[in-house]
Amino acid sequence: MLDRRQLLSTGAAAAALSSASLARAAAPSPESARLTALLDAFFQEDLERQPETATQLALDKGRNAGLKFKLEDVSTAGMAAESAANRGQMRRLKAIDRKKLTGMDAVNYDTVLYVGETTQPILDLDIGGRDGFSPSCYVLSPITGAYQRMPDFLDDNHTIETATDAEAYLARLDGFATALDANTDRFRHDVGKGVLPPDFLLDITIAQVGALRTTGDKSDLVKSLDRRARAKGLGESYGAMAAAVYDAKVGPALDRQIAALKQARPGAVHDAGIWRFKEGPAFYAANLKYTTTTGMTPAEVHQLGLDQAKEYGARLDVLLSKQGLTQGTVGERIKALYKDPSYYFPNTDPGRAQLLAYLSERLSAVKARLPRMFNRIPNQAIEARRVPPAIEAGSPLAYSEGAPMDRSRPGVIFFNLADTHEWPKWNLPSTLYHEGLPGHQLQGGLAQESAGIPILRKNMYFSAYGEGWALYAEQLAQELGMYEDDPLGEIGWRKAQIFRAGRCVVDTGMHAMRWSREQAIEYMMGLDGDAEGSTTREVQRYCAIPAQACSYKIGHTFWLQQRERAKAALGPRFDIKAFHDAGLLSGAMPLDVMAVAIGGYIAGAKA
């Protein structure tokens, strides 16, 4: 794996990995055919263990139709099965002769092997659970747990077209109660090992779980099925059946979860970092490797953040001075921008609608310019939406949800609009470009549409690669001229860069250097001038999913390094569109495997 010296070098070490050109495709060999068949088998096995993924990708039909009735087993037994399956897949993968693989086959093999080998140490620790960002050491937190993800999943992803779909919804509603109890059991298991979220995370979690506890006739889980079943002419009975399932099973399971959380609350401490429990340092090291796909130590990541924060601070100083903001630190001057009421949409529902309409306009504008830098644009609709109010308190400021493979639903960019005064107009575009185009929605969409990689690889995600691309995409928006008539928007972009550098500092600070939550909040607010509310939510996110926040800046640095490597090697033959094809059409991958793909592009362009 890459260490800090390699990451910050000119890329000579990575260039040595590129001897096998990916540009010249060879006829499939027997070993290549074995690998393709095996990876397709892995994908199907993964779908069967994680049925929600089948629904998110619109693959819960045909041979997989039964998966629409199921949810992932998140119990202790289910996690043990996941661990055993991962070990088994790695044994089968290693039975293939890696030396006989070249080109994209080698990239596919190395990528899948990396996932298995970096996932296993986390599974072996036997704490925490899954979430939408990365492994978490807390099965229940403001952003982890079935309570947090299932209501939105059932409403947005579980389609209702037929009576069978409605019956599948009822089965999943019943399964939601089972998942809640499994999470509660796992929470108690972790508490027994001393793994308990800090007091401020527990308080938010208790409030959010409590917000779901109502009666069946008032539950959004029930209303979603009732509304959509009626709209499809399926009658009025499904709402009543869903209410009965809620009252008999979901409600009591929520009660049991709330009781377990409250019972554990007196034992919670205020310390933010996971250094404080036995498995904490091991989990942090394993997840830092998993999310950054490097061998960087916490101290190296911390220093990278400090160095880049200083660099971006100097650039912001120049931009702010041009706007007449010359007094105080960079953070103080950005904070002054937040105080100008003219930059805000009203903190009302009509104001939120205006904000989302503005984002839609900017999304259309940047999409029109993408052909200047990309040969292909994914064939999918994209929408900006509000984070569901019920989970705003614990949600990130923004996040992206990709479209399914059949494009039956749009890709969605969620903005946390609990308070629109956390979103000055100049701070919106860079986030839109990061989460939407040319960021996550473009990268994920192109991977899904790539004809050159197996379906397993089309839907993989690596935080350093994906978040690094999204930061790089913010820069591409600037290079496409999206800030030519928007100097404050450029300040917002640069502020986003210093914010991501700060993440490296505070995440390692809290989890490896024993910083307090308050120290982390103070540092971030001083660095980028953000509002206290949004900064607090962000810092608490890093507490809930340790290490993942470090992946952004590390990945961005690597994308820039690879672009400069290609430009230096090719000179006038460098083609930005071909570079992007090489990095994106090969699918998501660890950073050192990405270096192989870029090496293939360089070799092919020289040939």
VMD Tcl script that draws the C-alpha trace (Angstrom):
set ca {
  {0.00 0.00 0.00}
  {1.01 3.59 -0.50}
  {2.63 5.46 2.34}
  {2.85 9.22 2.73}
  {6.18 9.50 0.91}
  {4.72 7.73 -2.12}
  {1.53 9.77 -2.02}
  {3.39 13.05 -2.07}
  {6.06 11.98 -4.55}
  {6.13 12.61 -8.29}
  {4.59 9.21 -8.92}
  {7.74 7.32 -9.92}
  {6.88 4.39 -7.68}
  {3.39 4.16 -9.16}
  {4.79 4.29 -12.69}
  {6.67 1.07 -12.02}
  {3.33 -0.69 -11.62}
  {2.21 0.08 -15.16}
  {4.23 -2.38 -17.20}
  {1.12 -4.21 -18.41}
  {-0.75 -1.83 -20.67}
  {-4.49 -1.75 -20.22}
  {-4.89 -0.07 -23.57}
  {-4.27 -3.19 -25.66}
  {-6.92 -5.81 -24.88}
  {-5.87 -9.42 -25.28}
  {-8.11 -12.34 -26.18}
  {-9.65 -13.82 -23.01}
  {-7.52 -16.59 -21.54}
  {-8.89 -19.56 -19.59}
  {-7.77 -17.88 -16.36}
  {-9.50 -14.68 -17.44}
  {-12.73 -16.58 -18.07}
  {-12.44 -18.23 -14.65}
  {-12.01 -14.84 -13.00}
  {-15.00 -13.32 -14.80}
  {-17.25 -16.20 -13.81}
  {-16.02 -16.07 -10.23}
  {-16.61 -12.32 -9.85}
  {-20.11 -12.70 -11.28}
  {-20.73 -15.44 -8.71}
  {-19.43 -13.17 -5.93}
  {-21.83 -10.43 -7.02}
  {-24.82 -12.76 -6.87}
  {-23.75 -14.11 -3.48}
  {-23.38 -10.57 -2.16}
  {-26.85 -9.64 -3.41}
  {-28.38 -12.61 -1.62}
  {-26.74 -11.58 1.68}
  {-27.57 -7.91 1.12}
  {-31.01 -7.79 -0.54}
  {-31.32 -4.01 -0.14}
  {-28.52 -3.63 -2.69}
  {-30.56 -5.57 -5.23}
  {-33.40 -3.09 -4.74}
  {-31.14 -0.04 -4.86}
  {-29.76 -1.26 -8.19}
  {-33.23 -2.28 -9.48}
  {-32.06 -5.89 -9.73}
  {-34.79 -7.31 -7.45}
  {-36.66 -8.94 -10.31}
  {-36.46 -12.09 -12.40}
  {-34.19 -14.59 -10.68}
  {-33.80 -12.09 -7.81}
  {-37.50 -11.28 -7.35}
  {-37.55 -13.03 -3.98}
  {-34.93 -10.63 -2.64}
  {-37.50 -7.83 -2.65}
  {-39.16 -9.56 0.31}
  {-35.96 -9.69 2.37}
  {-33.52 -7.54 4.32}
  {-29.92 -8.14 5.27}
  {-29.35 -10.21 8.40}
  {-27.62 -7.73 10.74}
  {-27.65 -10.05 13.75}
  {-24.57 -11.58 15.33}
  {-25.21 -14.70 13.27}
  {-25.56 -12.61 10.14}
  {-22.28 -10.82 10.77}
  {-20.57 -14.16 11.38}
  {-21.96 -15.39 8.07}
  {-20.64 -12.26 6.36}
  {-17.19 -12.91 7.79}
  {-17.23 -16.55 6.72}
  {-18.43 -15.62 3.23}
  {-15.65 -13.08 2.85}
  {-13.01 -15.62 3.87}
  {-14.47 -18.15 1.47}
  {-14.49 -15.73 -1.43}
  {-10.87 -14.82 -0.81}
  {-9.86 -18.50 -0.82}
  {-11.63 -19.00 -4.14}
  {-10.09 -15.86 -5.62}
  {-6.58 -16.88 -4.60}
  {-7.06 -20.20 -6.37}
  {-6.80 -18.24 -9.62}
  {-3.23 -17.75 -10.87}
  {-2.67 -13.99 -10.63}
  {0.47 -14.29 -12.77}
  {-1.63 -15.35 -15.75}
  {-3.79 -12.22 -15.61}
  {-3.02 -9.01 -17.50}
  {-4.68 -5.70 -18.24}
  {-8.13 -5.15 -16.81}
  {-8.28 -8.72 -15.48}
  {-5.34 -7.89 -13.22}
  {-7.04 -4.69 -12.08}
  {-10.25 -6.60 -11.33}
  {-8.41 -9.28 -9.38}
  {-6.31 -6.83 -7.35}
  {-9.32 -4.65 -6.56}
  {-11.52 -7.46 -5.30}
  {-8.66 -8.99 -3.34}
  {-8.00 -5.63 -1.68}
  {-11.62 -5.33 -0.55}
  {-11.61 -8.77 1.01}
  {-8.27 -8.42 2.74}
  {-8.99 -5.00 4.23}
  {-12.56 -5.88 5.25}
  {-11.61 -9.01 7.18}
  {-9.68 -7.33 10.03}
  {-12.69 -5.10 10.68}
  {-15.08 -8.06 10.70}
  {-12.73 -9.96 13.01}
  {-12.98 -7.21 15.65}
  {-16.67 -8.15 16.04}
  {-17.95 -4.69 16.96}
  {-20.20 -2.16 15.30}
  {-22.15 -2.56 12.11}
  {-22.79 -1.34 8.59}
  {-23.74 2.12 7.39}
  {-23.89 4.00 4.12}
  {-20.42 5.53 4.35}
  {-17.96 2.98 5.69}
  {-17.66 0.44 8.51}
  {-18.59 1.93 11.87}
  {-17.61 0.79 15.34}
  {-21.08 1.85 16.53}
  {-24.04 -0.24 15.45}
  {-26.35 2.59 16.60}
  {-25.51 6.26 16.18}
  {-27.06 9.32 14.52}
  {-26.06 7.94 11.11}
  {-25.86 4.17 11.61}
  {-28.46 1.51 12.31}
  {-31.54 0.12 10.62}
  {-33.69 2.80 12.27}
  {-31.72 5.47 10.41}
  {-31.64 4.01 6.91}
  {-34.66 1.76 6.55}
  {-37.57 4.28 6.45}
  {-35.94 6.29 3.65}
  {-34.92 3.10 1.83}
  {-38.46 1.71 1.88}
  {-39.96 5.00 0.71}
  {-37.41 5.91 -1.98}
  {-36.02 2.60 -3.22}
  {-38.70 -0.05 -2.70}
  {-40.96 0.47 -5.72}
  {-44.69 -0.23 -5.58}
  {-46.23 -1.18 -8.93}
  {-48.06 -4.42 -8.22}
  {-49.74 -6.28 -5.39}
  {-46.60 -8.42 -5.13}
  {-44.52 -5.28 -4.53}
  {-46.91 -4.21 -1.77}
  {-46.71 -7.64 -0.16}
  {-42.93 -7.46 -0.36}
  {-43.10 -4.09 1.43}
  {-45.13 -5.68 4.22}
  {-42.57 -8.47 4.50}
  {-39.78 -5.92 4.73}
  {-41.70 -3.90 7.32}
  {-41.87 -7.07 9.39}
  {-38.16 -7.60 8.69}
  {-37.46 -4.04 9.84}
  {-38.68 -5.02 13.31}
  {-36.32 -8.00 13.23}
  {-33.42 -5.75 12.17}
  {-34.21 -3.29 14.97}
  {-34.01 -6.07 17.53}
  {-30.82 -7.41 15.95}
  {-29.28 -3.95 16.20}
  {-30.40 -3.70 19.82}
  {-28.82 -7.06 20.63}
  {-25.60 -6.02 18.87}
  {-25.63 -2.71 20.75}
  {-25.82 -4.56 24.07}
  {-23.08 -6.92 22.88}
  {-20.82 -3.95 22.11}
  {-21.61 -2.20 25.39}
  {-20.53 -5.38 27.14}
  {-17.16 -4.99 25.41}
  {-16.92 -1.34 26.47}
  {-17.84 0.03 23.04}
  {-20.34 2.79 23.73}
  {-20.87 5.97 21.70}
  {-20.07 9.23 23.49}
  {-22.89 10.92 25.36}
  {-23.65 13.52 22.68}
  {-24.07 10.82 19.98}
  {-26.30 8.74 22.25}
  {-28.54 11.73 22.99}
  {-29.11 12.39 19.27}
  {-29.67 8.70 18.59}
  {-32.27 8.41 21.36}
  {-34.12 11.44 19.98}
  {-34.07 10.14 16.40}
  {-35.24 6.63 17.29}
  {-37.92 8.21 19.47}
  {-39.12 10.32 16.53}
  {-39.97 7.11 14.65}
  {-42.07 5.80 17.54}
  {-45.66 6.69 16.93}
  {-48.77 4.66 16.14}
  {-49.30 2.73 12.93}
  {-51.85 5.12 11.49}
  {-49.43 8.04 11.92}
  {-46.20 6.36 10.86}
  {-44.53 7.54 7.65}
  {-43.56 3.89 7.07}
  {-47.24 3.03 6.86}
  {-48.26 6.14 4.95}
  {-45.68 5.44 2.26}
  {-47.20 2.07 1.38}
  {-50.78 3.27 1.75}
  {-50.22 6.29 -0.52}
  {-48.41 4.42 -3.24}
  {-50.67 1.35 -3.21}
  {-53.73 3.56 -3.62}
  {-52.04 5.46 -6.45}
  {-51.54 2.17 -8.32}
  {-55.14 1.11 -7.81}
  {-54.26 -1.67 -5.38}
  {-56.97 -0.75 -2.89}
  {-57.07 0.52 0.67}
  {-56.17 -2.65 2.56}
  {-52.37 -2.38 2.41}
  {-52.28 0.69 4.63}
  {-54.30 -1.11 7.28}
  {-52.08 -4.19 7.04}
  {-48.95 -2.05 7.34}
  {-50.39 -0.27 10.39}
  {-51.06 -3.65 12.00}
  {-47.45 -4.76 11.39}
  {-46.16 -1.47 12.78}
  {-48.28 -1.67 15.93}
  {-47.59 -5.34 16.58}
  {-43.90 -5.50 15.71}
  {-42.11 -2.30 14.67}
  {-43.36 -0.12 17.50}
  {-42.44 -2.61 20.24}
  {-39.01 -3.16 18.64}
  {-38.44 0.60 18.68}
  {-39.48 0.64 22.34}
  {-36.92 -2.05 23.12}
  {-34.21 -0.14 21.27}
  {-35.02 3.12 23.04}
  {-34.96 1.33 26.38}
  {-31.55 -0.21 25.64}
  {-30.13 3.16 24.60}
  {-31.48 4.87 27.70}
  {-30.22 2.09 29.95}
  {-26.71 2.53 28.54}
  {-26.77 6.33 28.62}
  {-25.53 6.77 32.25}
  {-22.36 4.90 31.35}
  {-21.52 7.13 28.38}
  {-18.59 9.49 28.57}
  {-17.99 12.73 26.71}
  {-14.66 11.70 25.16}
  {-15.08 11.85 21.38}
  {-12.42 9.43 20.18}
  {-12.35 5.65 19.99}
  {-8.89 5.48 21.57}
  {-10.76 5.04 24.85}
  {-11.92 1.44 24.38}
  {-9.85 -1.70 23.91}
  {-10.59 -2.35 20.23}
  {-10.57 1.35 19.33}
  {-6.97 1.77 18.13}
  {-7.15 -1.45 16.10}
  {-10.46 -0.41 14.53}
  {-9.11 3.02 13.67}
  {-5.98 1.59 12.04}
  {-8.02 -0.95 10.06}
  {-10.62 1.56 8.91}
  {-8.00 4.16 8.03}
  {-6.43 1.59 5.70}
  {-9.82 0.48 4.37}
  {-11.08 4.00 3.62}
  {-7.88 5.66 2.39}
  {-6.49 2.54 0.64}
  {-3.04 3.63 1.82}
  {-0.66 2.66 4.58}
  {-0.52 6.18 6.00}
  {-0.36 6.47 9.78}
  {-2.61 8.80 11.78}
  {0.38 11.10 12.36}
  {1.07 11.29 8.61}
  {-2.57 11.99 7.80}
  {-2.67 14.67 10.50}
  {0.39 16.40 9.06}
  {-0.97 16.21 5.52}
  {-4.08 18.01 6.73}
  {-2.08 20.70 8.49}
  {0.12 21.27 5.44}
  {-2.75 21.51 2.97}
  {-4.83 23.69 5.28}
  {-1.94 26.15 5.30}
  {-1.67 26.04 1.50}
  {-5.40 26.59 0.93}
  {-5.49 29.28 3.59}
  {-2.94 31.29 1.60}
  {-5.06 30.98 -1.57}
  {-8.20 32.02 0.27}
  {-6.38 35.03 1.70}
  {-5.81 36.34 -1.84}
  {-9.39 35.72 -2.97}
  {-10.91 37.29 0.14}
  {-8.67 40.34 -0.16}
  {-9.93 40.87 -3.72}
  {-13.42 41.12 -2.25}
  {-12.28 43.78 0.21}
  {-12.12 41.37 3.13}
  {-8.66 42.04 4.53}
  {-9.06 42.12 8.30}
  {-8.71 39.11 10.55}
  {-7.83 35.48 9.91}
  {-9.17 33.59 6.90}
  {-11.72 31.86 9.14}
  {-12.86 35.18 10.61}
  {-13.27 36.73 7.17}
  {-15.30 33.76 5.89}
  {-17.40 33.99 9.02}
  {-18.10 37.61 8.12}
  {-19.50 36.43 4.77}
  {-21.93 34.23 6.67}
  {-23.35 37.30 8.40}
  {-24.59 38.95 5.20}
  {-28.34 38.14 4.98}
  {-28.41 38.77 1.23}
  {-26.67 35.45 0.61}
  {-29.41 33.28 2.13}
  {-32.63 31.72 1.03}
  {-35.47 32.12 3.58}
  {-35.53 29.46 6.27}
  {-39.04 28.44 5.28}
  {-40.44 25.70 3.07}
  {-40.86 28.17 0.14}
  {-37.26 29.27 0.75}
  {-36.08 25.67 0.65}
  {-37.93 25.22 -2.63}
  {-36.12 28.27 -4.04}
  {-32.79 26.84 -2.90}
  {-33.47 23.51 -4.60}
  {-34.55 25.31 -7.78}
  {-31.26 27.22 -7.75}
  {-29.36 23.96 -7.45}
  {-31.29 22.51 -10.38}
  {-30.28 25.48 -12.54}
  {-26.61 25.14 -11.61}
  {-26.73 21.40 -12.29}
  {-28.05 22.01 -15.80}
  {-25.42 24.66 -16.42}
  {-22.47 22.46 -15.46}
  {-23.86 19.47 -17.36}
  {-23.85 21.53 -20.57}
  {-20.09 22.11 -20.20}
  {-19.04 18.55 -19.38}
  {-18.34 17.51 -23.03}
  {-15.29 19.79 -22.91}
  {-13.59 17.34 -20.54}
  {-15.45 14.04 -20.92}
  {-16.08 11.70 -23.82}
  {-19.09 10.22 -22.07}
  {-21.79 11.50 -19.72}
  {-23.89 8.92 -17.83}
  {-27.42 8.42 -19.12}
  {-29.34 9.21 -15.96}
  {-31.52 11.89 -14.46}
  {-30.22 13.70 -11.36}
  {-32.20 15.64 -8.77}
  {-31.38 17.74 -5.72}
  {-33.61 16.99 -2.72}
  {-33.92 17.82 0.95}
  {-32.69 15.33 3.55}
  {-35.83 13.88 5.20}
  {-36.56 16.12 8.22}
  {-36.80 13.15 10.60}
  {-33.06 12.42 10.25}
  {-31.69 15.94 9.69}
  {-30.23 16.25 13.19}
  {-27.73 13.47 12.64}
  {-27.23 13.68 8.89}
  {-24.27 15.13 6.98}
  {-24.65 18.49 5.25}
  {-25.01 16.74 1.91}
  {-24.67 13.30 0.35}
  {-25.33 11.49 -2.90}
  {-27.42 8.43 -3.79}
  {-26.78 6.90 -7.19}
  {-29.39 5.88 -9.73}
  {-30.22 2.19 -10.13}
  {-28.69 0.35 -13.05}
  {-31.91 0.41 -15.09}
  {-32.21 4.18 -14.53}
  {-35.79 3.75 -13.33}
  {-35.10 6.29 -10.59}
  {-32.92 9.39 -10.73}
  {-29.66 9.84 -8.91}
  {-30.31 12.07 -5.90}
  {-28.19 14.73 -4.21}
  {-29.46 15.28 -0.67}
  {-28.93 18.63 1.07}
  {-29.51 19.01 4.79}
  {-31.85 22.00 4.94}
  {-32.71 21.94 8.63}
  {-31.52 25.56 8.62}
  {-31.02 27.29 5.27}
  {-28.84 29.84 7.06}
  {-26.16 27.17 7.13}
  {-26.18 27.36 3.32}
  {-25.17 30.78 1.98}
  {-25.61 30.88 -1.78}
  {-21.86 31.05 -2.38}
  {-21.37 27.77 -0.50}
  {-23.84 25.72 -2.55}
  {-22.20 25.27 -5.99}
  {-19.04 23.43 -4.92}
  {-21.12 20.97 -2.89}
  {-23.43 20.43 -5.86}
  {-20.48 19.73 -8.16}
  {-18.99 17.37 -5.56}
  {-22.11 15.32 -4.97}
  {-23.57 15.65 -8.47}
  {-21.78 16.61 -11.68}
  {-18.97 16.16 -12.38}
  {-18.65 14.45 -9.00}
  {-20.21 11.33 -7.49}
  {-23.13 11.04 -9.89}
  {-20.86 11.16 -12.94}
  {-18.22 8.83 -11.51}
  {-20.71 6.24 -10.27}
  {-22.88 6.51 -13.37}
  {-19.97 5.96 -15.74}
  {-18.77 2.94 -13.76}
  {-22.23 1.38 -14.01}
  {-22.33 1.99 -17.76}
  {-18.78 0.80 -18.45}
  {-18.72 -2.19 -20.78}
  {-15.21 -3.20 -19.77}
  {-15.68 -4.35 -16.18}
  {-17.79 -7.05 -14.46}
  {-20.99 -6.07 -12.65}
  {-19.33 -6.54 -9.25}
  {-16.78 -3.86 -10.12}
  {-19.41 -1.55 -11.64}
  {-20.96 -1.12 -8.20}
  {-17.92 -1.07 -5.93}
  {-17.06 1.96 -3.86}
  {-13.73 3.08 -2.43}
  {-13.85 6.21 -0.33}
  {-10.40 7.52 -1.27}
  {-11.04 6.97 -4.97}
  {-14.65 8.21 -4.97}
  {-14.35 11.11 -2.54}
  {-10.99 12.01 -4.03}
  {-12.67 12.18 -7.44}
  {-15.47 14.33 -6.04}
  {-12.97 16.87 -4.68}
  {-11.14 16.77 -8.00}
  {-14.53 17.35 -9.66}
  {-14.94 20.58 -7.69}
  {-11.68 21.71 -9.27}
  {-12.89 20.63 -12.72}
  {-15.94 22.84 -12.27}
  {-13.58 25.77 -11.76}
  {-11.58 24.74 -14.84}
  {-14.85 24.57 -16.80}
  {-15.47 28.21 -15.93}
  {-18.32 27.74 -13.48}
  {-16.92 30.51 -11.24}
  {-16.01 33.02 -13.97}
  {-18.90 35.28 -13.00}
  {-19.11 34.05 -9.42}
  {-16.03 35.09 -7.40}
  {-17.78 34.31 -4.13}
  {-18.56 30.84 -5.46}
  {-14.84 30.36 -6.02}
  {-14.27 31.35 -2.41}
  {-16.85 28.71 -1.47}
  {-14.89 26.14 -3.47}
  {-11.60 27.03 -1.83}
  {-13.30 26.99 1.54}
  {-14.48 23.45 0.75}
  {-10.87 22.47 0.09}
  {-9.60 23.83 3.40}
  {-12.56 22.15 5.10}
  {-11.49 18.74 3.73}
  {-7.91 19.35 4.83}
  {-9.27 20.13 8.28}
  {-11.07 16.79 8.34}
  {-7.71 15.00 8.26}
  {-6.62 17.05 11.24}
  {-9.68 16.65 13.46}
  {-10.46 13.01 12.65}
  {-6.97 11.88 13.57}
  {-6.98 14.44 16.36}
  {-10.03 12.95 18.06}
  {-9.40 9.26 17.44}
  {-5.60 9.04 17.72}
  {-4.52 12.16 19.62}
  {-7.31 12.44 22.18}
  {-8.80 15.73 21.04}
  {-12.19 16.57 22.51}
  {-15.27 17.20 20.38}
  {-15.15 20.84 21.41}
  {-11.50 21.16 20.39}
  {-12.32 19.70 16.98}
  {-15.29 22.05 16.50}
  {-13.23 25.07 17.51}
  {-10.42 24.12 15.13}
  {-12.78 23.63 12.18}
  {-14.71 26.83 12.79}
  {-11.47 28.76 13.08}
  {-10.20 27.21 9.88}
  {-13.14 27.78 7.54}
  {-15.57 30.05 9.40}
  {-18.50 27.62 9.13}
  {-21.59 27.96 11.31}
  {-21.44 26.18 14.66}
  {-24.46 24.00 13.97}
  {-23.19 22.55 10.69}
  {-19.65 22.19 12.06}
  {-20.95 20.33 15.09}
  {-22.91 17.88 12.93}
  {-19.86 17.29 10.77}
  {-17.56 16.65 13.72}
  {-20.12 14.29 15.23}
  {-20.22 12.42 11.93}
  {-16.46 11.83 12.24}
  {-17.05 10.53 15.75}
  {-19.62 8.02 14.46}
  {-17.62 6.74 11.46}
  {-13.95 7.11 12.41}
  {-11.32 7.45 9.64}
  {-13.63 7.88 6.63}
  {-13.31 11.67 6.66}
  {-9.56 11.36 6.01}
  {-10.11 9.71 2.65}
  {-11.26 12.85 0.80}
  {-8.07 14.87 0.80}
  {-5.83 11.83 0.42}
  {-7.78 10.71 -2.65}
  {-7.85 14.22 -4.11}
  {-4.09 14.53 -3.73}
  {-3.64 11.24 -5.56}
  {-5.95 12.15 -8.47}
  {-3.98 15.35 -8.99}
  {-0.71 13.45 -8.75}
  {-1.82 10.98 -11.42}
  {-2.93 13.76 -13.75}
  {0.43 15.50 -13.41}
  {2.18 12.16 -13.91}
  {0.31 11.62 -17.19}
  {0.92 15.20 -18.38}
  {4.63 14.92 -17.66}
  {4.90 11.58 -19.46}
  {2.86 12.52 -22.52}
  {3.47 16.21 -23.01}
  {1.39 17.44 -25.99}
  {-0.18 13.97 -26.40}
  {-1.92 14.31 -23.03}
  {-5.70 14.33 -23.51}
  {-7.82 15.27 -20.51}
  {-10.79 13.30 -21.86}
  {-8.69 10.16 -22.32}
  {-7.21 10.60 -18.84}
  {-10.69 10.76 -17.37}
  {-11.74 7.68 -19.36}
  {-8.74 5.78 -17.97}
  {-9.54 6.76 -14.40}
  {-13.32 6.37 -14.53}
  {-14.23 3.62 -16.99}
  {-12.06 1.16 -15.07}
  {-14.44 1.50 -12.11}
  {-13.67 2.34 -8.50}
  {-10.43 0.88 -7.16}
  {-7.74 1.30 -4.51}
  {-5.31 4.11 -5.22}
  {-2.33 1.95 -6.08}
  {-4.47 -0.12 -8.47}
  {-5.65 3.14 -10.04}
  {-1.99 3.92 -10.69}
  {-1.85 0.76 -12.83}
  {-4.86 1.93 -14.85}
  {-3.31 5.34 -15.45}
  {-0.05 3.61 -16.37}
  {-1.96 1.66 -18.99}
  {-3.36 4.88 -20.44}
  {0.13 6.39 -20.59}
  {1.60 3.30 -22.25}
  {-1.22 3.17 -24.78}
  {-0.92 6.87 -25.63}
  {2.80 6.45 -26.24}
  {2.39 3.39 -28.47}
}
mol new
graphics top color blue
foreach p $ca { graphics top sphere $p radius 0.5 }
foreach p [lrange $ca 0 end-1] q [lrange $ca 1 end] { graphics top cylinder $p $q radius 0.2 }
display resetview
